Amino acid sequence: MVDLARLSFGAAAAERDVRRGLDAYFIESSAYTRMNSGAKTILVANRGVGKSAIFKTIARRQRDVGGLVIELAPEDYSYEFLSSAMTRELDGAWAKLGAYTTAWKYLLLILIMKEVTRRHGRLRRGAESQIYAYLRDNHAGATDNPFDSFVSYLRRIESIKVGRYEASIRTRELQQLYKLQEINHLIDPLVRVCERTQVTVLVDELDRGWDASEDAQAFVAGLFQACMSLNELSPSLRVAMSLRQELYDNIPAIYDDAQKFRDLIEVISWDEEGLWRLIAGRIRHTVADCRTRGDDDCWRAAFTQPSWSFRYMVDRSLCRPREIIQFCSHALDHARAHSSRPSVRITPRDLQAVEATYAAERTRDIAAEYRFQHPGLLGVFETFRDGPEVWSREELELFLLDLATGAVGVAPEARPWIDSRDPDAILDVLWNVCFLTAAEPEAAGAGAALDATGPDRTMPGGTQAVGESPRRTPITRPRSHSVAKFRIHPMFHRFVSEH
């Protein structure tokens, strides 16, 4: 009998899971390998798929081998402050992207100079001593918030761009700022210092507080360009950033630049085998009796019907690790709450009991993900309450036409992107956020009647015997225009079917 009293699936967010053993059960995916090696420098993915886990692991392991690591945290950004502090492009007649790119280069170089100075002490010899002297004369006693240096440089550019200067003076001053003349002479000495120690800069969670304003877009697009530029300085200096898929797809300046740097962009995706290994690793880490067991044995130890349970959770997720972790954690809490023993296995009944709570949480999270691109999306989901789970294309288009013309009520904030919209365009939105999927024959465990005491004879998809890990199943979908019949995704359908 395996003692499950200490079983835990950990935190769903990597930043809260670092101290709980993230490094011990972190899966070294191909995406991690390419980012860690420097082959890729831009990490793109949806929320909850492991961007922060990869960055946290890279940071820890780089430090373990003596590298210098600079992590810029979410609280360092304030899009609201930028929008209120900076002049609008229309008001000031100035293009912001170049200014934001330069300000990012300035900030990152200052941060790197500070870090190498802390590591190597006062640089007394040759040109390298200029780095110490510059920081002493210009940044001694400065605030610890790096964002202040960024805004300060940005305002210097803005003051000239929109100020009342003669053309010749404006051109000369701007050239000096854009060429980073203040610190340009320090770049070569800095590169020489970096050759002694690998320096890695990680910029994560740029979607925190994202408001889709022109300043927010210039802020992120400018970082993208700055990363590309600084990474050309030296193999020993690397700047990496993570970006949510929605931002990557909807900031024109990034999309245009991405065509030139596609070979440096890593897009994270998960298959079923990876999700199986993910949960097994967390079981193995927290359950002493499972420390030497394989993935399949770990699942058997924690779940009474592992393959049915796995299939049930995957079918009710968008195949993001955060969702599977969240589902497992809720089910474990339910199992313990309804047992007199602290060491208890998770049953299919536990999963079914917490499904409504899980579905409501995840549906709201997904709607929040798109709150700037598609405000009021949760209200659009809710218009499907009391409707069928499966729709023909004709039925769905008629319903969406009623939605677009106002015959079906929807939250006021959704009206700007719903009113008078072509039904196919609304359908594409619901398809792209995975609210709709192609209707297919019922998969094993995906809504079928449950026999909680029956044998666990099949693995996900009904194709493999117990004891075999799930097959590697890439997460792929057809295009919506090729689909004749649609199904509301089981996770969203559980939400809209609740009253």
C-alpha positions, -999 to +999 in steps of 0.1 A: +000+000+000+015+033-011+014+061+014-002+091-004-005+114+027+021+138+012+009+136-024+007+171-040+006+181-076+023+214-068+013+250-078-002+256-112+021+287-117+058+282-120+067+313-101+050+297-070+064+263-076+101+270-077+106+263-040+083+233-041+105+212-063+100+225-099+135+217-108+132+181-096+102+173-117+107+197-146+104+180-180+133+189-202+113+193-234+128+201-268+116+236-263+136+239-231+167+225-247+166+249-276+160+279-253+186+269-228+213+264-255+206+298-270+194+283-303+161+301-297+156+333-279+118+342-282+094+319-264+058+320-276+029+301-261-006+305-245-010+309-208-004+279-186+018+259-210+051+264-192+068+296-204+076+307-169+087+271-159+112+271-187+126+305-177+127+297-140+146+265-147+170+282-171+177+309-145+184+284-117+206+261-137+226+290-153+233+303-118+243+268-106+271+267-132+283+302-124+265+322-150+251+357-144+213+359-147+190+389-148+153+383-144+129+411-150+097+405-130+061+414-139+059+441-112+086+460-131+061+468-159+033+494-158+014+498-190-011+521-174+017+544-162+032+545-197-001+554-213-007+582-189+029+595-189+038+594-226+024+616-253+002+599-278+016+594-313-013+615-328-007+643-304+030+644-307+035+632-343+063+609-333+067+572-340+071+553-308+086+519-318+121+532-325+121+551-292+109+521-272+135+499-289+163+523-280+151+527-244+150+489-240+186+486-253+197+513-229+180+496-199+193+461-207+228+473-212+227+493-179+214+462-161+241+440-176+269+465-167+256+466-131+255+428-129+290+422-143+304+450-120+288+433-090+303+400-100+338+412-109+341+441-085+356+474-095+370+471-130+403+490-127+422+482-158+420+494-194+388+504-212+368+481-189+374+505-160+351+530-179+321+508-171+327+512-134+333+549-138+302+554-158+280+536-133+296+555-105+290+589-121+255+583-136+238+555-117+252+555-081+224+555-056+198+550-083+165+533-075+164+495-076+134+497-100+150+492-135+118+505-151+127+540-140+158+540-162+137+529-191+111+557-187+138+583-181+155+575-214+122+573-232+112+607-220+145+622-232+137+610-267+101+622-264+111+657-252+131+662-284+106+645-307+077+666-296+095+696-282+101+730-298+135+725-312+151+737-344+153+710-370+191+708-370+193+706-332+165+680-331+182+658-357+216+659-339+201+652-305+180+624-317+209+608-335+229+608-303+201+592-283+192+566-309+228+556-313+232+554-275+261+577-277+261+580-239+271+544-235+281+533-270+318+534-261+312+510-233+298+482-254+331+467-266+345+466-230+312+451-218+315+423-244+350+415-232+338+413-196+309+390-207+334+366-223+346+357-188+311+348-177+279+338-196+253+366-191+216+357-195+187+382-194+152+368-191+121+390-196+089+371-187+052+377-181+048+407-204+011+401-206+006+411-169-015+443-170-016+443-208-040+469-220-035+468-258-027+505-258-002+520-283+024+522-256+019+486-245+023+475-281+054+496-286+068+484-253+066+447-263+076+452-299+105+474-289+118+447-265+115+422-294+137+444-316+161+451-288+165+413-281+174+407-317+200+435-317+217+428-284+220+390-291+243+398-320+269+414-298+284+382-283+276+345-279+283+351-242+255+376-239+219+364-244+186+382-240+155+360-241+118+370-238+086+351-235+054+362-252+018+351-250+005+338-283-023+364-285+002+393-282+025+377-307-003+374-332-018+408-327+010+433-325+017+442-362+053+454-356+062+420-340+045+400-366+063+419-394+097+414-376+090+378-369+092+369-405+129+378-404+136+360-372+114+330-374+143+307-368+148+322-333+112+318-322+102+287-301+065+279-299+055+256-271+030+228-276+022+197-255+012+162-265-005+136-243+027+117-235+042+149-221+012+156-199+013+120-186+050+124-177+043+158-161+018+144-136+039+113-129+069+135-121+049+154-095+036+122-079+071+108-078+085+139-062+060+141-033+053+104-027+083+086-011+071+051-021+071+062-058+106+077-060+120+048-080+089+039-099+081+045-136+055+069-149+028+043-152+033+030-117+030+065-103-003+070-120-016+036-107-005+046-072-024+079-072-055+070-093-078+041-091-084+042-129-055+061-143-061+058-180-098+066-178-089+095-155-062+108-178-085+107-208-113+124-189-090+153-179-073+157-212-107+158-230-118+186-207-087+207-212-069+226-239-039+204-233-021+230-211-002+217-181-018+242-158-052+228-165-042+192-158-024+202-126-055+222-115-079+194-122-058+169-104-054+192-074-091+198-071-098+161-073-072+153-046-088+179-023-122+163-029-109+128-023-093+138+010-123+158+021-146+128+017-123+102+034-113+096+069-078+086+058-051+112+047-037+086+023-064+082-004-064+076-041-082+097-066-113+080-081-133+089-112-161+101-089-137+127-075-130+140-110-166+142-118-174+159-085-150+188-091-155+191-129-180+220-126-157+240-104-127+234-126-147+242-158-159+275-144-124+285-133-108+277-166-136+292-187-133+325-169-095+323-172-097+318-210-121+346-214-098+369-194-069+359-216-087+376-245-103+405-226-086+432-247-089+416-281-124+402-275-139+420-244-170+404-230-161+370-244-174+353-213-208+368-220-207+355-256-200+320-242-230+323-219-253+329-249-249+292-256-266+283-223-296+259-228-284+253-263-273+220-279-238+206-274-235+198-311-243+222-339-245+219-377-227+247-395-260+261-408-276+261-373-245+277-358-243+305-385-280+313-380-275+316-342-244+338-347-263+360-372-289+366-344-260+374-321-245+399-346-279+416-353-288+419-316-316+394-317-296+375-291-285+396-261-249+398-251-228+419-227-224+455-238-186+453-238-188+426-265-209+447-289-180+465-306-166+433-321-200+414-323-224+440-339-229+436-376-201+411-378-202+383-404-212+351-386-182+333-400-159+359-384-175+353-350-173+316-356-136+319-362-131+337-329-149+310-310-129+284-329-096+301-323-102+303-285-112+266-287-147+271-275-158+252-306-142+221-319-150+196-346-177+171-337-163+136-337-174+102-325-174+100-287-139+093-274-134+067-247-142+084-213-152+117-228-188+120-216-197+083-216-214+068-186-190+060-158-186+026-143-165+036-113-159+000-103-152-013-138-118-024-150-094+001-164-087-017-196-079+010-221-055+039-224-064+072-238-082+067-271-091+032-262-061+017-280-036+006-254-035-018-225-030-007-189+007-001-181+015+016-214+021+053-215-001+074-239+010+076-274+026+108-286-004+127-299+003+162-313-024+188-306-036+196-341-070+209-353-084+213-388-094+248-400-129+259-391-140+264-428-135+226-434-158+216-405-194+207-412-205+199-376-193+216-344-192+206-308-188+229-278-156+219-261-164+197-231-148+221-207-168+251-219-199+230-223-199+220-187-197+257-178-226+268-201-247+238-190-245+248-153-273+270-139 
